[in-house]
């Protein structure tokens, strides 16, 4: 058997490995930032009202986060309110 040198030094290999790891981490970070939540919509745009409609209310919606906050609609959201984006919790 011969000890042939294939043109890649240990230092070169480690450098390439480090650069590859940084590139992969950068792609992962960019993907994670791409998953940011879309901007919330105005209450008027979804016909928000602070009273239930047809027995449906925000506290029963999958987007209601509690503490008067909705993940889809801006502003103070009453747990007893309703909007056109109402989607029942599953």
PDB file of N, CA, C and O in Angstrom:
ATOM      1  N   UNK A   1       0.831  -1.174   0.000  1.00  0.00           N
ATOM      2  CA  UNK A   1       0.000   0.000   0.000  1.00  0.00           C
ATOM      3  C   UNK A   1       0.877   1.238   0.000  1.00  0.00           C
ATOM      4  O   UNK A   1       1.936   1.285   0.626  1.00  0.00           O
ATOM      5  N   UNK A   2       0.410   2.210  -0.704  1.00  0.00           N
ATOM      6  CA  UNK A   2       1.175   3.448  -0.723  1.00  0.00           C
ATOM      7  C   UNK A   2       0.398   4.525   0.009  1.00  0.00           C
ATOM      8  O   UNK A   2      -0.831   4.495   0.071  1.00  0.00           O
ATOM      9  N   UNK A   3       1.130   5.469   0.558  1.00  0.00           N
ATOM     10  CA  UNK A   3       0.533   6.611   1.242  1.00  0.00           C
ATOM     11  C   UNK A   3       0.434   7.755   0.254  1.00  0.00           C
ATOM     12  O   UNK A   3       1.272   8.657   0.263  1.00  0.00           O
ATOM     13  N   UNK A   4      -0.579   7.730  -0.599  1.00  0.00           N
ATOM     14  CA  UNK A   4      -0.742   8.796  -1.576  1.00  0.00           C
ATOM     15  C   UNK A   4      -1.418   9.991  -0.938  1.00  0.00           C
ATOM     16  O   UNK A   4      -2.328   9.847  -0.121  1.00  0.00           O
ATOM     17  N   UNK A   5      -0.967  11.159  -1.318  1.00  0.00           N
ATOM     18  CA  UNK A   5      -1.560  12.405  -0.827  1.00  0.00           C
ATOM     19  C   UNK A   5      -2.567  12.835  -1.875  1.00  0.00           C
ATOM     20  O   UNK A   5      -2.201  13.024  -3.035  1.00  0.00           O
ATOM     21  N   UNK A   6      -3.823  12.992  -1.498  1.00  0.00           N
ATOM     22  CA  UNK A   6      -4.853  13.325  -2.475  1.00  0.00           C
ATOM     23  C   UNK A   6      -5.040  14.828  -2.648  1.00  0.00           C
ATOM     24  O   UNK A   6      -6.016  15.246  -3.271  1.00  0.00           O
ATOM     25  N   UNK A   7      -4.144  15.649  -2.122  1.00  0.00           N
ATOM     26  CA  UNK A   7      -4.218  17.084  -2.348  1.00  0.00           C
ATOM     27  C   UNK A   7      -4.973  17.851  -1.284  1.00  0.00           C
ATOM     28  O   UNK A   7      -5.093  19.072  -1.387  1.00  0.00           O
ATOM     29  N   UNK A   8      -5.490  17.173  -0.255  1.00  0.00           N
ATOM     30  CA  UNK A   8      -6.222  17.869   0.798  1.00  0.00           C
ATOM     31  C   UNK A   8      -5.452  17.696   2.106  1.00  0.00           C
ATOM     32  O   UNK A   8      -5.272  16.582   2.599  1.00  0.00           O
ATOM     33  N   UNK A   9      -5.012  18.806   2.642  1.00  0.00           N
ATOM     34  CA  UNK A   9      -4.292  18.748   3.912  1.00  0.00           C
ATOM     35  C   UNK A   9      -5.287  18.658   5.056  1.00  0.00           C
ATOM     36  O   UNK A   9      -6.476  18.926   4.883  1.00  0.00           O
ATOM     37  N   UNK A  10      -4.798  18.284   6.209  1.00  0.00           N
ATOM     38  CA  UNK A  10      -5.654  18.226   7.392  1.00  0.00           C
ATOM     39  C   UNK A  10      -6.223  19.620   7.689  1.00  0.00           C
ATOM     40  O   UNK A  10      -7.406  19.763   8.001  1.00  0.00           O
ATOM     41  N   UNK A  11      -5.371  20.640   7.589  1.00  0.00           N
ATOM     42  CA  UNK A  11      -5.808  22.010   7.831  1.00  0.00           C
ATOM     43  C   UNK A  11      -6.862  22.421   6.803  1.00  0.00           C
ATOM     44  O   UNK A  11      -7.854  23.056   7.161  1.00  0.00           O
ATOM     45  N   UNK A  12      -6.665  22.077   5.559  1.00  0.00           N
ATOM     46  CA  UNK A  12      -7.636  22.386   4.509  1.00  0.00           C
ATOM     47  C   UNK A  12      -8.964  21.689   4.750  1.00  0.00           C
ATOM     48  O   UNK A  12     -10.031  22.273   4.560  1.00  0.00           O
ATOM     49  N   UNK A  13      -8.885  20.419   5.175  1.00  0.00           N
ATOM     50  CA  UNK A  13     -10.096  19.657   5.461  1.00  0.00           C
ATOM     51  C   UNK A  13     -10.871  20.288   6.625  1.00  0.00           C
ATOM     52  O   UNK A  13     -12.089  20.450   6.543  1.00  0.00           O
ATOM     53  N   UNK A  14     -10.164  20.643   7.709  1.00  0.00           N
ATOM     54  CA  UNK A  14     -10.822  21.258   8.852  1.00  0.00           C
ATOM     55  C   UNK A  14     -11.424  22.610   8.481  1.00  0.00           C
ATOM     56  O   UNK A  14     -12.513  22.955   8.940  1.00  0.00           O
ATOM     57  N   UNK A  15     -10.725  23.363   7.662  1.00  0.00           N
ATOM     58  CA  UNK A  15     -11.247  24.659   7.222  1.00  0.00           C
ATOM     59  C   UNK A  15     -12.526  24.476   6.410  1.00  0.00           C
ATOM     60  O   UNK A  15     -13.509  25.187   6.619  1.00  0.00           O
ATOM     61  N   UNK A  16     -12.507  23.537   5.499  1.00  0.00           N
ATOM     62  CA  UNK A  16     -13.682  23.262   4.674  1.00  0.00           C
ATOM     63  C   UNK A  16     -14.845  22.776   5.537  1.00  0.00           C
ATOM     64  O   UNK A  16     -15.991  23.167   5.315  1.00  0.00           O
ATOM     65  N   UNK A  17     -14.555  21.931   6.513  1.00  0.00           N
ATOM     66  CA  UNK A  17     -15.596  21.435   7.412  1.00  0.00           C
ATOM     67  C   UNK A  17     -16.220  22.581   8.203  1.00  0.00           C
ATOM     68  O   UNK A  17     -17.442  22.656   8.329  1.00  0.00           O
ATOM     69  N   UNK A  18     -15.381  23.478   8.739  1.00  0.00           N
ATOM     70  CA  UNK A  18     -15.879  24.622   9.502  1.00  0.00           C
ATOM     71  C   UNK A  18     -16.730  25.525   8.620  1.00  0.00           C
ATOM     72  O   UNK A  18     -17.811  25.948   9.028  1.00  0.00           O
ATOM     73  N   UNK A  19     -16.254  25.824   7.418  1.00  0.00           N
ATOM     74  CA  UNK A  19     -17.016  26.691   6.509  1.00  0.00           C
ATOM     75  C   UNK A  19     -18.351  26.056   6.139  1.00  0.00           C
ATOM     76  O   UNK A  19     -19.358  26.753   6.021  1.00  0.00           O
ATOM     77  N   UNK A  20     -18.363  24.752   5.958  1.00  0.00           N
ATOM     78  CA  UNK A  20     -19.612  24.049   5.625  1.00  0.00           C
ATOM     79  C   UNK A  20     -20.594  24.128   6.793  1.00  0.00           C
ATOM     80  O   UNK A  20     -21.790  24.342   6.595  1.00  0.00           O
ATOM     81  N   UNK A  21     -20.077  23.954   8.015  1.00  0.00           N
ATOM     82  CA  UNK A  21     -20.948  24.021   9.190  1.00  0.00           C
ATOM     83  C   UNK A  21     -21.549  25.417   9.338  1.00  0.00           C
ATOM     84  O   UNK A  21     -22.726  25.557   9.670  1.00  0.00           O
ATOM     85  N   UNK A  22     -20.743  26.447   9.090  1.00  0.00           N
ATOM     86  CA  UNK A  22     -21.234  27.820   9.174  1.00  0.00           C
ATOM     87  C   UNK A  22     -22.299  28.059   8.113  1.00  0.00           C
ATOM     88  O   UNK A  22     -23.308  28.710   8.384  1.00  0.00           O
ATOM     89  N   UNK A  23     -22.085  27.544   6.919  1.00  0.00           N
ATOM     90  CA  UNK A  23     -23.061  27.714   5.838  1.00  0.00           C
ATOM     91  C   UNK A  23     -24.382  27.026   6.185  1.00  0.00           C
ATOM     92  O   UNK A  23     -25.453  27.593   5.970  1.00  0.00           O
ATOM     93  N   UNK A  24     -24.308  25.825   6.712  1.00  0.00           N
ATOM     94  CA  UNK A  24     -25.522  25.092   7.089  1.00  0.00           C
ATOM     95  C   UNK A  24     -26.257  25.830   8.203  1.00  0.00           C
ATOM     96  O   UNK A  24     -27.483  25.936   8.174  1.00  0.00           O
ATOM     97  N   UNK A  25     -25.520  26.337   9.177  1.00  0.00           N
ATOM     98  CA  UNK A  25     -26.150  27.102  10.258  1.00  0.00           C
ATOM     99  C   UNK A  25     -26.811  28.362   9.709  1.00  0.00           C
ATOM    100  O   UNK A  25     -27.897  28.735  10.152  1.00  0.00           O
ATOM    101  N   UNK A  26     -26.174  29.010   8.762  1.00  0.00           N
ATOM    102  CA  UNK A  26     -26.739  30.207   8.148  1.00  0.00           C
ATOM    103  C   UNK A  26     -28.032  29.916   7.415  1.00  0.00           C
ATOM    104  O   UNK A  26     -28.980  30.698   7.487  1.00  0.00           O
ATOM    105  N   UNK A  27     -28.078  28.801   6.711  1.00  0.00           N
ATOM    106  CA  UNK A  27     -29.301  28.405   6.005  1.00  0.00           C
ATOM    107  C   UNK A  27     -30.404  28.106   7.011  1.00  0.00           C
ATOM    108  O   UNK A  27     -31.557  28.482   6.799  1.00  0.00           O
ATOM    109  N   UNK A  28     -30.059  27.432   8.107  1.00  0.00           N
ATOM    110  CA  UNK A  28     -31.052  27.133   9.145  1.00  0.00           C
ATOM    111  C   UNK A  28     -31.593  28.391   9.788  1.00  0.00           C
ATOM    112  O   UNK A  28     -32.791  28.486  10.055  1.00  0.00           O
ATOM    113  N   UNK A  29     -30.724  29.358  10.041  1.00  0.00           N
ATOM    114  CA  UNK A  29     -31.146  30.620  10.630  1.00  0.00           C
ATOM    115  C   UNK A  29     -32.060  31.384   9.682  1.00  0.00           C
ATOM    116  O   UNK A  29     -33.072  31.947  10.100  1.00  0.00           O
ATOM    117  N   UNK A  30     -31.699  31.399   8.407  1.00  0.00           N
ATOM    118  CA  UNK A  30     -32.537  32.083   7.412  1.00  0.00           C
ATOM    119  C   UNK A  30     -33.908  31.421   7.329  1.00  0.00           C
ATOM    120  O   UNK A  30     -34.920  32.111   7.199  1.00  0.00           O
ATOM    121  N   UNK A  31     -33.954  30.105   7.402  1.00  0.00           N
ATOM    122  CA  UNK A  31     -35.235  29.396   7.349  1.00  0.00           C
ATOM    123  C   UNK A  31     -36.072  29.708   8.583  1.00  0.00           C
ATOM    124  O   UNK A  31     -37.284  29.903   8.486  1.00  0.00           O
ATOM    125  N   UNK A  32     -35.424  29.754   9.739  1.00  0.00           N
ATOM    126  CA  UNK A  32     -36.159  30.056  10.972  1.00  0.00           C
ATOM    127  C   UNK A  32     -36.717  31.468  10.932  1.00  0.00           C
ATOM    128  O   UNK A  32     -37.835  31.700  11.391  1.00  0.00           O
ATOM    129  N   UNK A  33     -35.967  32.406  10.398  1.00  0.00           N
ATOM    130  CA  UNK A  33     -36.454  33.765  10.298  1.00  0.00           C
ATOM    131  C   UNK A  33     -37.580  33.866   9.278  1.00  0.00           C
ATOM    132  O   UNK A  33     -38.452  34.726   9.403  1.00  0.00           O
ATOM    133  N   UNK A  34     -37.571  33.002   8.275  1.00  0.00           N
ATOM    134  CA  UNK A  34     -38.621  32.984   7.268  1.00  0.00           C
ATOM    135  C   UNK A  34     -39.942  32.491   7.824  1.00  0.00           C
ATOM    136  O   UNK A  34     -40.989  32.688   7.206  1.00  0.00           O
ATOM    137  N   UNK A  35     -39.905  31.851   8.984  1.00  0.00           N
ATOM    138  CA  UNK A  35     -41.118  31.319   9.594  1.00  0.00           C
ATOM    139  C   UNK A  35     -41.771  32.320  10.543  1.00  0.00           C
ATOM    140  O   UNK A  35     -42.674  31.964  11.300  1.00  0.00           O
ATOM    141  N   UNK A  36     -41.322  33.548  10.502  1.00  0.00           N
ATOM    142  CA  UNK A  36     -41.896  34.566  11.374  1.00  0.00           C
ATOM    143  C   UNK A  36     -43.388  34.714  11.085  1.00  0.00           C
ATOM    144  O   UNK A  36     -43.841  34.549   9.952  1.00  0.00           O
ATOM    145  N   UNK A  37     -44.126  35.025  12.121  1.00  0.00           N
ATOM    146  CA  UNK A  37     -45.573  35.170  11.985  1.00  0.00           C
ATOM    147  C   UNK A  37     -45.914  36.325  11.049  1.00  0.00           C
ATOM    148  O   UNK A  37     -45.264  37.369  11.088  1.00  0.00           O
ATOM    149  N   UNK A  38     -46.926  36.143  10.211  1.00  0.00           N
ATOM    150  CA  UNK A  38     -47.345  37.238   9.336  1.00  0.00           C
ATOM    151  C   UNK A  38     -47.914  38.376  10.181  1.00  0.00           C
ATOM    152  O   UNK A  38     -48.335  38.153  11.316  1.00  0.00           O
ATOM    153  N   UNK A  39     -47.929  39.585   9.639  1.00  0.00           N
ATOM    154  CA  UNK A  39     -48.454  40.709  10.408  1.00  0.00           C
ATOM    155  C   UNK A  39     -49.935  40.511  10.731  1.00  0.00           C
ATOM    156  O   UNK A  39     -50.677  39.889   9.971  1.00  0.00           O
ATOM    157  N   UNK A  40     -50.340  41.053  11.869  1.00  0.00           N
ATOM    158  CA  UNK A  40     -51.748  40.960  12.279  1.00  0.00           C
ATOM    159  C   UNK A  40     -52.593  41.919  11.449  1.00  0.00           C
ATOM    160  O   UNK A  40     -52.103  42.930  10.947  1.00  0.00           O
ATOM    161  N   UNK A  41     -53.870  41.579  11.318  1.00  0.00           N
ATOM    162  CA  UNK A  41     -54.796  42.418  10.550  1.00  0.00           C
ATOM    163  C   UNK A  41     -55.590  43.331  11.484  1.00  0.00           C
ATOM    164  O   UNK A  41     -55.738  43.047  12.672  1.00  0.00           O
ATOM    165  N   UNK A  42     -56.089  44.414  10.934  1.00  0.00           N
ATOM    166  CA  UNK A  42     -56.899  45.358  11.702  1.00  0.00           C
ATOM    167  C   UNK A  42     -58.250  44.727  12.049  1.00  0.00           C
ATOM    168  O   UNK A  42     -58.774  43.901  11.302  1.00  0.00           O
ATOM    169  N   UNK A  43     -58.791  45.125  13.173  1.00  0.00           N
ATOM    170  CA  UNK A  43     -60.082  44.592  13.615  1.00  0.00           C
ATOM    171  C   UNK A  43     -61.175  44.860  12.590  1.00  0.00           C
ATOM    172  O   UNK A  43     -62.014  43.995  12.339  1.00  0.00           O
ATOM    173  N   UNK A  44     -61.173  46.039  12.001  1.00  0.00           N
ATOM    174  CA  UNK A  44     -62.206  46.396  11.022  1.00  0.00           C
ATOM    175  C   UNK A  44     -62.150  45.488   9.795  1.00  0.00           C
ATOM    176  O   UNK A  44     -63.179  45.205   9.181  1.00  0.00           O
ATOM    177  N   UNK A  45     -60.957  45.035   9.440  1.00  0.00           N
ATOM    178  CA  UNK A  45     -60.801  44.197   8.245  1.00  0.00           C
ATOM    179  C   UNK A  45     -61.451  42.825   8.404  1.00  0.00           C
ATOM    180  O   UNK A  45     -61.765  42.169   7.411  1.00  0.00           O
ATOM    181  N   UNK A  46     -61.653  42.390   9.638  1.00  0.00           N
ATOM    182  CA  UNK A  46     -62.249  41.068   9.878  1.00  0.00           C
ATOM    183  C   UNK A  46     -63.583  41.167  10.612  1.00  0.00           C
ATOM    184  O   UNK A  46     -64.057  40.189  11.188  1.00  0.00           O
ATOM    185  N   UNK A  47     -64.177  42.345  10.586  1.00  0.00           N
ATOM    186  CA  UNK A  47     -65.488  42.584  11.214  1.00  0.00           C
ATOM    187  C   UNK A  47     -65.515  42.205  12.688  1.00  0.00           C
ATOM    188  O   UNK A  47     -66.488  41.628  13.174  1.00  0.00           O
ATOM    189  N   UNK A  48     -64.429  42.536  13.402  1.00  0.00           N
ATOM    190  CA  UNK A  48     -64.373  42.223  14.832  1.00  0.00           C
ATOM    191  C   UNK A  48     -65.461  42.971  15.598  1.00  0.00           C
ATOM    192  O   UNK A  48     -65.763  44.132  15.319  1.00  0.00           O
ATOM    193  N   UNK A  49     -66.035  42.272  16.566  1.00  0.00           N
ATOM    194  CA  UNK A  49     -66.988  42.896  17.489  1.00  0.00           C
ATOM    195  C   UNK A  49     -66.733  42.296  18.861  1.00  0.00           C
ATOM    196  O   UNK A  49     -66.217  41.182  18.952  1.00  0.00           O
ATOM    197  N   UNK A  50     -67.075  42.995  19.918  1.00  0.00           N
ATOM    198  CA  UNK A  50     -66.770  42.519  21.270  1.00  0.00           C
ATOM    199  C   UNK A  50     -67.872  41.668  21.884  1.00  0.00           C
ATOM    200  O   UNK A  50     -67.902  41.462  23.097  1.00  0.00           O
ATOM    201  N   UNK A  51     -68.767  41.179  21.051  1.00  0.00           N
ATOM    202  CA  UNK A  51     -69.846  40.296  21.504  1.00  0.00           C
ATOM    203  C   UNK A  51     -69.829  39.015  20.655  1.00  0.00           C
ATOM    204  O   UNK A  51     -69.379  39.045  19.509  1.00  0.00           O
ATOM    205  N   UNK A  52     -70.309  37.904  21.199  1.00  0.00           N
ATOM    206  CA  UNK A  52     -70.348  36.656  20.438  1.00  0.00           C
ATOM    207  C   UNK A  52     -71.281  36.742  19.228  1.00  0.00           C
ATOM    208  O   UNK A  52     -72.150  37.612  19.163  1.00  0.00           O
ATOM    209  N   UNK A  53     -71.092  35.842  18.286  1.00  0.00           N
ATOM    210  CA  UNK A  53     -71.988  35.752  17.136  1.00  0.00           C
ATOM    211  C   UNK A  53     -72.354  34.282  16.944  1.00  0.00           C
ATOM    212  O   UNK A  53     -71.479  33.422  16.837  1.00  0.00           O
ATOM    213  N   UNK A  54     -73.638  34.010  16.902  1.00  0.00           N
ATOM    214  CA  UNK A  54     -74.150  32.652  16.710  1.00  0.00           C
ATOM    215  C   UNK A  54     -73.518  31.640  17.676  1.00  0.00           C
ATOM    216  O   UNK A  54     -73.246  30.497  17.308  1.00  0.00           O
ATOM    217  N   UNK A  55     -73.293  32.079  18.899  1.00  0.00           N
ATOM    218  CA  UNK A  55     -72.732  31.184  19.913  1.00  0.00           C
ATOM    219  C   UNK A  55     -71.221  31.015  19.830  1.00  0.00           C
ATOM    220  O   UNK A  55     -70.643  30.272  20.623  1.00  0.00           O
ATOM    221  N   UNK A  56     -70.578  31.684  18.896  1.00  0.00           N
ATOM    222  CA  UNK A  56     -69.122  31.595  18.757  1.00  0.00           C
ATOM    223  C   UNK A  56     -68.472  32.822  19.373  1.00  0.00           C
ATOM    224  O   UNK A  56     -68.973  33.938  19.231  1.00  0.00           O
ATOM    225  N   UNK A  57     -67.356  32.612  20.056  1.00  0.00           N
ATOM    226  CA  UNK A  57     -66.636  33.727  20.645  1.00  0.00           C
ATOM    227  C   UNK A  57     -65.137  33.447  20.635  1.00  0.00           C
ATOM    228  O   UNK A  57     -64.706  32.302  20.496  1.00  0.00           O
ATOM    229  N   UNK A  58     -64.363  34.498  20.782  1.00  0.00           N
ATOM    230  CA  UNK A  58     -62.903  34.411  20.664  1.00  0.00           C
ATOM    231  C   UNK A  58     -62.283  33.359  21.583  1.00  0.00           C
ATOM    232  O   UNK A  58     -61.343  32.672  21.183  1.00  0.00           O
ATOM    233  N   UNK A  59     -62.788  33.226  22.791  1.00  0.00           N
ATOM    234  CA  UNK A  59     -62.195  32.254  23.719  1.00  0.00           C
ATOM    235  C   UNK A  59     -62.317  30.818  23.209  1.00  0.00           C
ATOM    236  O   UNK A  59     -61.631  29.924  23.704  1.00  0.00           O
ATOM    237  N   UNK A  60     -63.180  30.596  22.228  1.00  0.00           N
ATOM    238  CA  UNK A  60     -63.346  29.265  21.630  1.00  0.00           C
ATOM    239  C   UNK A  60     -62.545  29.119  20.331  1.00  0.00           C
ATOM    240  O   UNK A  60     -62.569  28.063  19.699  1.00  0.00           O
ATOM    241  N   UNK A  61     -61.837  30.181  19.939  1.00  0.00           N
ATOM    242  CA  UNK A  61     -61.122  30.203  18.653  1.00  0.00           C
ATOM    243  C   UNK A  61     -59.677  29.733  18.817  1.00  0.00           C
ATOM    244  O   UNK A  61     -59.047  29.988  19.843  1.00  0.00           O
ATOM    245  N   UNK A  62     -59.169  29.059  17.817  1.00  0.00           N
ATOM    246  CA  UNK A  62     -57.795  28.553  17.864  1.00  0.00           C
ATOM    247  C   UNK A  62     -56.764  29.672  17.859  1.00  0.00           C
ATOM    248  O   UNK A  62     -55.632  29.445  18.286  1.00  0.00           O
ATOM    249  N   UNK A  63     -57.102  30.860  17.399  1.00  0.00           N
ATOM    250  CA  UNK A  63     -56.152  31.968  17.328  1.00  0.00           C
ATOM    251  C   UNK A  63     -56.110  32.812  18.605  1.00  0.00           C
ATOM    252  O   UNK A  63     -55.190  33.610  18.788  1.00  0.00           O
ATOM    253  N   UNK A  64     -57.085  32.645  19.475  1.00  0.00           N
ATOM    254  CA  UNK A  64     -57.111  33.420  20.718  1.00  0.00           C
ATOM    255  C   UNK A  64     -56.040  32.889  21.652  1.00  0.00           C
ATOM    256  O   UNK A  64     -55.970  31.687  21.909  1.00  0.00           O
ATOM    257  N   UNK A  65     -55.203  33.790  22.163  1.00  0.00           N
ATOM    258  CA  UNK A  65     -54.072  33.385  22.996  1.00  0.00           C
ATOM    259  C   UNK A  65     -54.281  33.676  24.476  1.00  0.00           C
ATOM    260  O   UNK A  65     -53.383  33.437  25.284  1.00  0.00           O
ATOM    261  N   UNK A  66     -55.426  34.176  24.835  1.00  0.00           N
ATOM    262  CA  UNK A  66     -55.678  34.544  26.223  1.00  0.00           C
ATOM    263  C   UNK A  66     -55.151  35.945  26.496  1.00  0.00           C
ATOM    264  O   UNK A  66     -54.488  36.539  25.645  1.00  0.00           O
ATOM    265  N   UNK A  67     -55.439  36.466  27.664  1.00  0.00           N
ATOM    266  CA  UNK A  67     -54.985  37.814  28.042  1.00  0.00           C
ATOM    267  C   UNK A  67     -55.335  38.865  26.993  1.00  0.00           C
ATOM    268  O   UNK A  67     -54.559  39.790  26.752  1.00  0.00           O
ATOM    269  N   UNK A  68     -56.497  38.724  26.373  1.00  0.00           N
ATOM    270  CA  UNK A  68     -56.994  39.691  25.377  1.00  0.00           C
ATOM    271  C   UNK A  68     -56.097  39.835  24.153  1.00  0.00           C
ATOM    272  O   UNK A  68     -55.975  40.922  23.589  1.00  0.00           O
ATOM    273  N   UNK A  69     -55.468  38.728  23.745  1.00  0.00           N
ATOM    274  CA  UNK A  69     -54.550  38.737  22.597  1.00  0.00           C
ATOM    275  C   UNK A  69     -54.968  37.667  21.591  1.00  0.00           C
ATOM    276  O   UNK A  69     -55.309  36.541  21.954  1.00  0.00           O
ATOM    277  N   UNK A  70     -54.930  38.052  20.317  1.00  0.00           N
ATOM    278  CA  UNK A  70     -55.185  37.128  19.207  1.00  0.00           C
ATOM    279  C   UNK A  70     -53.925  37.070  18.349  1.00  0.00           C
ATOM    280  O   UNK A  70     -53.259  38.089  18.159  1.00  0.00           O
ATOM    281  N   UNK A  71     -53.595  35.904  17.836  1.00  0.00           N
ATOM    282  CA  UNK A  71     -52.403  35.776  16.992  1.00  0.00           C
ATOM    283  C   UNK A  71     -52.623  36.323  15.588  1.00  0.00           C
ATOM    284  O   UNK A  71     -51.664  36.469  14.830  1.00  0.00           O
ATOM    285  N   UNK A  72     -53.866  36.630  15.225  1.00  0.00           N
ATOM    286  CA  UNK A  72     -54.167  37.091  13.870  1.00  0.00           C
ATOM    287  C   UNK A  72     -54.677  38.533  13.796  1.00  0.00           C
ATOM    288  O   UNK A  72     -54.511  39.196  12.772  1.00  0.00           O
ATOM    289  N   UNK A  73     -55.302  39.024  14.882  1.00  0.00           N
ATOM    290  CA  UNK A  73     -55.964  40.328  14.860  1.00  0.00           C
ATOM    291  C   UNK A  73     -55.280  41.286  15.842  1.00  0.00           C
ATOM    292  O   UNK A  73     -54.958  40.905  16.968  1.00  0.00           O
ATOM    293  N   UNK A  74     -55.063  42.525  15.407  1.00  0.00           N
ATOM    294  CA  UNK A  74     -54.416  43.549  16.239  1.00  0.00           C
ATOM    295  C   UNK A  74     -55.345  44.038  17.345  1.00  0.00           C
ATOM    296  O   UNK A  74     -56.569  43.944  17.250  1.00  0.00           O
ATOM    297  N   UNK A  75     -54.722  44.562  18.393  1.00  0.00           N
ATOM    298  CA  UNK A  75     -55.466  45.264  19.417  1.00  0.00           C
ATOM    299  C   UNK A  75     -56.001  44.400  20.536  1.00  0.00           C
ATOM    300  O   UNK A  75     -55.738  43.199  20.603  1.00  0.00           O
ATOM    301  N   UNK A  76     -56.757  45.034  21.412  1.00  0.00           N
ATOM    302  CA  UNK A  76     -57.390  44.381  22.560  1.00  0.00           C
ATOM    303  C   UNK A  76     -58.518  43.489  22.052  1.00  0.00           C
ATOM    304  O   UNK A  76     -59.412  43.961  21.350  1.00  0.00           O
ATOM    305  N   UNK A  77     -58.485  42.223  22.396  1.00  0.00           N
ATOM    306  CA  UNK A  77     -59.484  41.251  21.934  1.00  0.00           C
ATOM    307  C   UNK A  77     -60.225  40.687  23.140  1.00  0.00           C
ATOM    308  O   UNK A  77     -59.617  40.081  24.023  1.00  0.00           O
ATOM    309  N   UNK A  78     -61.520  40.884  23.172  1.00  0.00           N
ATOM    310  CA  UNK A  78     -62.333  40.357  24.259  1.00  0.00           C
ATOM    311  C   UNK A  78     -62.501  38.852  24.087  1.00  0.00           C
ATOM    312  O   UNK A  78     -62.709  38.383  22.969  1.00  0.00           O
ATOM    313  N   UNK A  79     -62.415  38.090  25.171  1.00  0.00           N
ATOM    314  CA  UNK A  79     -62.660  36.646  25.051  1.00  0.00           C
ATOM    315  C   UNK A  79     -64.094  36.351  24.609  1.00  0.00           C
ATOM    316  O   UNK A  79     -64.395  35.256  24.133  1.00  0.00           O
ATOM    317  N   UNK A  80     -64.973  37.345  24.773  1.00  0.00           N
ATOM    318  CA  UNK A  80     -66.377  37.183  24.382  1.00  0.00           C
ATOM    319  C   UNK A  80     -66.642  37.753  22.993  1.00  0.00           C
ATOM    320  O   UNK A  80     -67.776  37.714  22.514  1.00  0.00           O
ATOM    321  N   UNK A  81     -65.607  38.281  22.343  1.00  0.00           N
ATOM    322  CA  UNK A  81     -65.756  38.871  21.018  1.00  0.00           C
ATOM    323  C   UNK A  81     -65.854  37.829  19.917  1.00  0.00           C
ATOM    324  O   UNK A  81     -65.896  36.626  20.174  1.00  0.00           O
ATOM    325  N   UNK A  82     -65.888  38.316  18.695  1.00  0.00           N
ATOM    326  CA  UNK A  82     -65.982  37.441  17.516  1.00  0.00           C
ATOM    327  C   UNK A  82     -65.440  38.199  16.313  1.00  0.00           C
ATOM    328  O   UNK A  82     -65.521  39.427  16.271  1.00  0.00           O
ATOM    329  N   UNK A  83     -64.887  37.484  15.331  1.00  0.00           N
ATOM    330  CA  UNK A  83     -64.500  38.090  14.060  1.00  0.00           C
ATOM    331  C   UNK A  83     -64.657  37.067  12.939  1.00  0.00           C
ATOM    332  O   UNK A  83     -64.894  35.886  13.193  1.00  0.00           O
ATOM    333  N   UNK A  84     -64.527  37.521  11.721  1.00  0.00           N
ATOM    334  CA  UNK A  84     -64.718  36.660  10.556  1.00  0.00           C
ATOM    335  C   UNK A  84     -63.638  35.573  10.431  1.00  0.00           C
ATOM    336  O   UNK A  84     -63.802  34.631   9.656  1.00  0.00           O
ATOM    337  N   UNK A  85     -62.548  35.694  11.179  1.00  0.00           N
ATOM    338  CA  UNK A  85     -61.498  34.668  11.134  1.00  0.00           C
ATOM    339  C   UNK A  85     -61.737  33.558  12.157  1.00  0.00           C
ATOM    340  O   UNK A  85     -60.893  32.678  12.326  1.00  0.00           O
ATOM    341  N   UNK A  86     -62.876  33.595  12.834  1.00  0.00           N
ATOM    342  CA  UNK A  86     -63.171  32.602  13.867  1.00  0.00           C
ATOM    343  C   UNK A  86     -62.969  31.190  13.314  1.00  0.00           C
ATOM    344  O   UNK A  86     -63.534  30.810  12.288  1.00  0.00           O
ATOM    345  N   UNK A  87     -62.147  30.432  14.029  1.00  0.00           N
ATOM    346  CA  UNK A  87     -61.890  29.023  13.704  1.00  0.00           C
ATOM    347  C   UNK A  87     -61.936  28.251  15.013  1.00  0.00           C
ATOM    348  O   UNK A  87     -61.118  28.496  15.899  1.00  0.00           O
ATOM    349  N   UNK A  88     -62.873  27.329  15.150  1.00  0.00           N
ATOM    350  CA  UNK A  88     -62.996  26.605  16.424  1.00  0.00           C
ATOM    351  C   UNK A  88     -61.721  25.852  16.783  1.00  0.00           C
ATOM    352  O   UNK A  88     -61.027  25.337  15.906  1.00  0.00           O
ATOM    353  N   UNK A  89     -61.421  25.790  18.062  1.00  0.00           N
ATOM    354  CA  UNK A  89     -60.291  24.982  18.539  1.00  0.00           C
ATOM    355  C   UNK A  89     -60.601  23.528  18.240  1.00  0.00           C
ATOM    356  O   UNK A  89     -61.750  23.094  18.324  1.00  0.00           O
ATOM    357  N   UNK A  90     -59.571  22.787  17.893  1.00  0.00           N
ATOM    358  CA  UNK A  90     -59.819  21.368  17.589  1.00  0.00           C
ATOM    359  C   UNK A  90     -59.653  20.488  18.783  1.00  0.00           C
ATOM    360  O   UNK A  90     -59.829  19.274  18.684  1.00  0.00           O
TER     361      UNK A  90
END
